């Protein structure tokens, strides 16, 4: 059998040259100098970013040869949150796990911080000892464009007509029978957990966003809406290419249940500053503190096919409007992004961020119950 010629990925060449140079310096007795070089590299954010990107498959570091990606443990991904805040999302990225993780780690304190209700029971530090502060982000201040109380943070560079979307809402209605599921819930980053878990991560479905998905499933089913809930921990044991694996699951489920109309990829966000401070986002329902929620909506700005992204955004915009009519501070501004995030699957697809790693799972549960009631109302409108 003829063997294929093995090619060395282009990004390996500078790494090999550097490794050779460092080895030569060490052999020539430059151990002290070598140590200084390594310390400088360790403190160089660009080098660290490149090294992390090559490890977990970020854009620009993808090998052209056939290979099995190396598994990346949850602890290594958590460590990425501690990298300098000047790391940015790759413009050409679509479903790459590393860029998503890095983007979630960035945080700039908005101008519209509000004092929320005190939560005496909630911890003031994480399980790892990091301090936790709380804030409420509504979009009313801080330069967010919006209309009728709905605000967006547009990171896509694309234009849209918010007024037209609000005037002509995309209507998606539940299927007549609960035996024909209308909604699919899954978790691309299922190990995302809350303030009581070390590193904000857990593979235990009782302590991560899978539990929040269980609650949402229950709320929707109680309203006669058929739901498929994928409880698989997609991002473990390997975080690498989580979105690709999630898309495979979505496509398989669509073949089994073509009745699906709304696909919710349920996450929890992360707001961690370079100093180690974690922020929790909070709202209040009936005097009870809860987490804030946020839609992350994809587009085709990254170069991937997503012709119906404006329809997806239309559905999210009008759902957000209806939610805010009952819970004025429950939703953060919609985040419009360059990546698709698998939302090309249906016009009712979305990422829903439920709180941050600084929130308690109880706060997340209160929020998702409120969201589920409003989603059910939206799907039962004639």
C-alpha positions, -999 to +999 in steps of 0.1 A: +000+000+000+014+034-010+020+056+020+010+092+020+038+117+022+038+133+057+039+170+057+050+192+086+024+218+094+038+253+086+032+266+121+055+239+134+086+253+116+092+284+138+085+262+169+111+237+157+136+264+149+131+280+183+135+247+201+167+240+182+181+274+191+173+270+228+188+235+228+220+248+212+222+276+238+219+252+266+246+229+252+270+258+248+267+266+285+241+293+283+218+278+309+213+311+328+205+329+296+182+301+285+163+304+318+159+342+313+146+337+278+120+312+290+108+336+317+104+363+291+085+340+268+062+330+297+054+366+303+048+374+267+010+374+261+014+369+223+036+338+228+013+324+254-017+330+232+000+313+203+010+283+225-025+279+238-040+283+204-018+256+189-027+233+218-064+235+214-068+242+177-074+280+174-075+296+140-042+300+122-027+270+139-047+242+123-026+214+109-031+204+073-020+169+080-044+141+092-041+138+129-060+131+161-064+163+182-048+160+216-073+160+244-074+191+265-085+188+301-109+211+318-082+224+341-062+236+312-091+255+297-098+271+331-062+283+331-069+301+298-091+325+318-060+338+336-043+350+304-039+387+297-071+406+288-058+418+254-065+384+239-092+387+212-116+365+193-102+353+160-121+369+130-121+337+109-132+314+138-165+296+135-168+267+160-134+267+176-135+261+213-105+282+222-118+314+208-151+310+225-134+304+259-111+333+255-140+356+245-160+346+275-130+355+297-128+391+285-147+417+305-149+454+305-171+470+332-200+486+315-213+521+323-247+509+332-239+490+364-268+489+388-270+479+424-291+447+427-308+432+457-284+418+483-282+380+485-271+372+520-269+335+513-248+339+481-210+335+487-188+365+482-160+344+468-157+314+445-148+279+456-112+288+447-112+320+468-116+346+441-137+376+452-172+379+436-190+412+428-224+416+414-239+438+387-269+442+365-265+450+328-296+462+310-283+481+280-301+513+289-268+530+293-233+523+279-239+530+242-259+499+233-281+505+202-317+494+208-354+500+205-385+492+226-363+482+255-343+456+234-306+464+232-278+447+212-241+445+214-230+441+178-196+424+175-204+411+140-198+442+119-230+435+100-261+457+098-297+448+107-330+465+109-342+462+145-373+483+140-384+460+111-378+429+132-399+443+160-426+453+136-426+419+118-418+392+143-409+357+132-435+334+147-426+299+157-453+278+172-452+246+191-462+213+175-497+202+181-486+171+200-459+169+227-450+135+211-435+157+183-408+176+201-406+213+193-375+222+214-341+207+217-318+216+246-281+208+246-249+220+261-218+225+240-199+233+272-218+211+296-191+212+323-198+249+328-209+252+365-213+279+391-197+296+421-196+265+444-176+244+420-138+246+417-127+264+386-164+270+378-164+235+362-180+202+370-188+171+350-216+162+375-250+170+359-264+179+393-239+208+396-235+222+360-257+237+333-271+203+325-292+207+357-304+241+344-314+223+312-333+198+332-353+226+349-360+242+315-372+209+301-396+204+330-410+239+327-417+235+289-431+200+293-455+213+319-468+237+292-474+208+268-443+215+247-423+185+236-386+187+245-355+167+236-327+173+262-292+161+254-275+157+287-241+146+273-210+163+287-198+173+252-167+192+263-152+164+284-128+147+284-117+169+255-128+205+252-113+207+217-138+211+189-168+210+212-190+229+187-182+204+160-193+175+182-224+194+192-233+200+155-230+162+149-254+156+178-279+182+164-279+167+130-284+132+143-313+144+165-329+163+136-329+131+116-347+113+145-370+141+152-375+164+122-402+183+141-376+203+160-380+241+156-361+257+185-326+246+195-312+261+227-275+257+234-276+264+271-243+278+286-232+299+316-210+329+309-178+339+326-167+374+337-132+373+351-108+402+352-070+400+350-069+407+387-089+376+394-121+394+403-153+375+392-185+392+384-220+378+388-249+392+368-281+395+387-318+404+384-347+402+407-380+383+404-407+386+431-381+398+456-357+369+449-323+375+434-317+355+402-291+354+374-293+375+343-296+357+309-281+366+275-287+355+239-256+350+218-266+351+182-245+340+153-241+354+118-222+347+086-196+374+091-170+348+098-173+334+062-194+304+071-228+297+054-256+310+076-282+326+052-310+328+078-292+346+106-315+376+105-345+353+110-327+338+140-321+372+153-357+383+147-369+354+168-345+362+197-353+400+195-390+395+199-386+368+226-363+392+245-390+419+242-417+396+256-394+385+285-385+420+294-422+430+295-426+407+325-390+408+339-374+442+331-339+433+341-337+396+334-320+399+300-286+414+292-282+430+257-282+405+229-246+397+218-244+395+180-212+377+169-193+368+137-194+330+144-224+308+136-223+287+168-243+260+150-273+283+148-277+276+111-295+244+122-330+261+125-343+296+125-351+291+161-316+283+172-298+303+199-271+303+225-285+312+260-261+322+287-276+316+321-256+337+347-219+336+351-194+314+371-199+339+399-236+331+402-251+304+423-269+275+407-300+285+426-299+320+410-296+303+376-326+281+383-348+310+392-338+327+360-344+297+337-378+290+352-389+326+343-374+322+308-391+289+303-425+304+310-420+332+286-407+309+259-437+287+263-460+317+259-441+327+227-445+292+213-482+290+220-492+323+205-515+321+175 
